[in-house]
Amino acid sequence: MAGRAQPSGPAGSGGGAPGLLPLLLLLLSAAAIIPRGDGQNLVTEDVTVVEGDVATISCRVKNSDDSVIQLLNPNRQTIYFRDFRPLKDSRFQLVNFSNSELRVSLTNVSISDEGRYFCQLYTDPPQEIYTTITVLVPPRNLVIDIQKETAVEGEEIELNCTAMASRPATTIRWFKGNKELTGKSEVEQWSDMYTVTSQLLLKVGREDDGVPVICLVDHPAVKDLQTQRYLEVMYKPQVRVSQNYPLQGLTREGEPLELTCTAFGKPQPTDMRWLRVDDEMPQHVVVSGSNLLISNLNKTDNGTYRCEASNAVGKSHADYMLFVYDSRAGEEGAIRSVDHAVVGGVVAVVVFAMLCLLIILGRYFARHKGTYFTHEAKGADDAADADTAIINAEGGQNNSEEKKEYFI
């Protein structure tokens, strides 16, 4: 094509070629500074890359006419001229070169590599288009600080999670177990980096003891980045009284009673005692550790018996209400149960006998009714009326014989 500059070799600020080659490339670069605004034959895409990874820049020509393709860095230094690299930076490597594409890779990308890279096509006039490299930096460190290593039930504690030196600024999310919580974040910028600190206020209960609190990072440069701390919550004892004997039934005079007290807390309760509410403990009651035993109950033992347990956090209790019944209270109930069973059995037998009687009578009447109908039918053929039919039925056999003799 007439009037087109035909460079015979590469040039750039990062490399030197002997003879007239540098001067020729300098003239070409000067001509390329006058870009065509639409870049109609050039195609490229922006690149987003994580720091330390590889970025690939592609300069493509839609309708190639064998014009020269060149790639320049943000300082407008020539990285590649055709398949020649004038720039003395070995991190740039040629991936593909043809009349329609110049593709270059940049390894070990850093923040200093971020910016606009220019694709130039030496047509008449020259064309130019740029691609932007954006470098993402994941957080350098993720740390949870907790206000108190050990909290007491009902207390509000403060937790802080810090994600340092990221780009762009990260988003911090909080979880307690599987439940997401809401924190308050602050962002600080240092040069091109961002440090984010999120604060979480949490009121703890005994159910939170041993539960993990998780600080999770949302950032385009990293996946599944999180750290966690386990809560340690102290709480006063939980107390329960159980009846060992009698396992079932009434607490009756003369019989024994055995109760057991169990208590759980953090720290584990060390002080446990039995007492009788609003009265003195009977002298015949035996207390051994967590057990209370009354070997021979009587009605003077009636009342409320309390087990108290305490630890460094506080004191709790559980009550057992004792009511002593007469010694025959259970037997009378059993006798009444037997009487009811006997009465029920007698009623069942009577009903069954009546049903059997009704069935027998029904069958009897049904049989005799059939006999009547049979006799009536025997004399019905020759009778002029119903009475005659009955009479004929009673003597039906004789009439039949007479008729036979008559016809013979």
URLIN-V277485 format. One record per residue. N is the residue number from 1. RES is the residue in one letter. NEAR is the number of other C-alpha atoms within 10 Angstrom. Layout:
n={N/N}
res={RES/RES}
near={NEAR/NEAR}
//
This chain:
n={1/2/3/4/5/6/7/8/9/10/11/12/13/14/15/16/17/18/19/20/21/22/23/24/25/26/27/28/29/30/31/32/33/34/35/36/37/38/39/40/41/42/43/44/45/46/47/48/49/50/51/52/53/54/55/56/57/58/59/60/61/62/63/64/65/66/67/68/69/70/71/72/73/74/75/76/77/78/79/80/81/82/83/84/85/86/87/88/89/90/91/92/93/94/95/96/97/98/99/100/101/102/103/104/105/106/107/108/109/110/111/112/113/114/115/116/117/118/119/120/121/122/123/124/125/126/127/128/129/130/131/132/133/134/135/136/137/138/139/140/141/142/143/144/145/146/147/148/149/150/151/152/153/154/155/156/157/158/159/160/161/162/163/164/165/166/167/168/169/170/171/172/173/174/175/176/177/178/179/180/181/182/183/184/185/186/187/188/189/190/191/192/193/194/195/196/197/198/199/200/201/202/203/204/205/206/207/208/209/210/211/212/213/214/215/216/217/218/219/220/221/222/223/224/225/226/227/228/229/230/231/232/233/234/235/236/237/238/239/240/241/242/243/244/245/246/247/248/249/250/251/252/253/254/255/256/257/258/259/260/261/262/263/264/265/266/267/268/269/270/271/272/273/274/275/276/277/278/279/280/281/282/283/284/285/286/287/288/289/290/291/292/293/294/295/296/297/298/299/300/301/302/303/304/305/306/307/308/309/310/311/312/313/314/315/316/317/318/319/320/321/322/323/324/325/326/327/328/329/330/331/332/333/334/335/336/337/338/339/340/341/342/343/344/345/346/347/348/349/350/351/352/353/354/355/356/357/358/359/360/361/362/363/364/365/366/367/368/369/370/371/372/373/374/375/376/377/378/379/380/381/382/383/384/385/386/387/388/389/390/391/392/393/394/395/396/397/398/399/400/401/402/403/404/405/406/407/408}
res={M/A/G/R/A/Q/P/S/G/P/A/G/S/G/G/G/A/P/G/L/L/P/L/L/L/L/L/L/S/A/A/A/I/I/P/R/G/D/G/Q/N/L/V/T/E/D/V/T/V/V/E/G/D/V/A/T/I/S/C/R/V/K/N/S/D/D/S/V/I/Q/L/L/N/P/N/R/Q/T/I/Y/F/R/D/F/R/P/L/K/D/S/R/F/Q/L/V/N/F/S/N/S/E/L/R/V/S/L/T/N/V/S/I/S/D/E/G/R/Y/F/C/Q/L/Y/T/D/P/P/Q/E/I/Y/T/T/I/T/V/L/V/P/P/R/N/L/V/I/D/I/Q/K/E/T/A/V/E/G/E/E/I/E/L/N/C/T/A/M/A/S/R/P/A/T/T/I/R/W/F/K/G/N/K/E/L/T/G/K/S/E/V/E/Q/W/S/D/M/Y/T/V/T/S/Q/L/L/L/K/V/G/R/E/D/D/G/V/P/V/I/C/L/V/D/H/P/A/V/K/D/L/Q/T/Q/R/Y/L/E/V/M/Y/K/P/Q/V/R/V/S/Q/N/Y/P/L/Q/G/L/T/R/E/G/E/P/L/E/L/T/C/T/A/F/G/K/P/Q/P/T/D/M/R/W/L/R/V/D/D/E/M/P/Q/H/V/V/V/S/G/S/N/L/L/I/S/N/L/N/K/T/D/N/G/T/Y/R/C/E/A/S/N/A/V/G/K/S/H/A/D/Y/M/L/F/V/Y/D/S/R/A/G/E/E/G/A/I/R/S/V/D/H/A/V/V/G/G/V/V/A/V/V/V/F/A/M/L/C/L/L/I/I/L/G/R/Y/F/A/R/H/K/G/T/Y/F/T/H/E/A/K/G/A/D/D/A/A/D/A/D/T/A/I/I/N/A/E/G/G/Q/N/N/S/E/E/K/K/E/Y/F/I}
near={8/5/8/12/18/13/16/11/14/24/28/22/15/13/16/14/14/7/8/10/15/18/13/18/20/15/13/18/20/10/15/19/13/12/16/17/10/10/17/13/15/22/17/17/15/14/15/16/19/20/20/15/13/17/21/19/24/21/24/22/23/11/11/15/11/13/20/21/26/24/25/20/18/16/11/15/19/25/29/25/22/19/19/15/22/19/20/13/12/9/13/19/17/19/13/13/17/15/15/18/19/24/18/22/16/19/16/13/21/18/17/7/17/18/16/18/23/24/26/26/27/22/21/14/14/21/22/25/22/22/19/17/22/20/23/24/25/23/24/10/13/18/16/20/14/16/13/13/12/13/20/20/20/14/12/14/17/13/18/18/26/23/26/20/22/22/22/19/23/24/15/22/20/22/16/18/14/11/9/12/15/14/18/12/16/10/14/13/14/9/7/11/16/19/21/21/21/21/20/18/15/16/13/19/17/17/10/18/19/13/16/17/22/22/25/20/23/16/20/15/18/13/11/9/14/17/16/19/18/15/19/20/22/24/23/23/24/18/21/18/19/15/15/14/15/14/11/8/8/15/22/21/18/16/16/15/20/17/19/18/23/18/23/16/21/19/15/16/21/11/12/19/17/21/17/18/14/9/10/8/15/12/7/12/15/14/16/11/12/17/19/22/18/19/14/14/22/19/14/9/19/14/17/15/21/18/25/22/26/23/20/15/15/12/17/17/19/18/19/17/11/14/17/18/17/14/16/11/13/14/11/11/10/12/11/10/11/12/11/11/11/11/10/11/11/11/10/11/10/10/10/11/11/10/10/11/10/10/11/10/10/11/10/10/10/10/10/11/10/10/10/12/10/12/18/20/14/20/25/19/12/10/15/10/11/12/13/15/21/19/16/23/22/15/14/18/12/12/14/13/10/11/10/10/9/7/6/6}
//
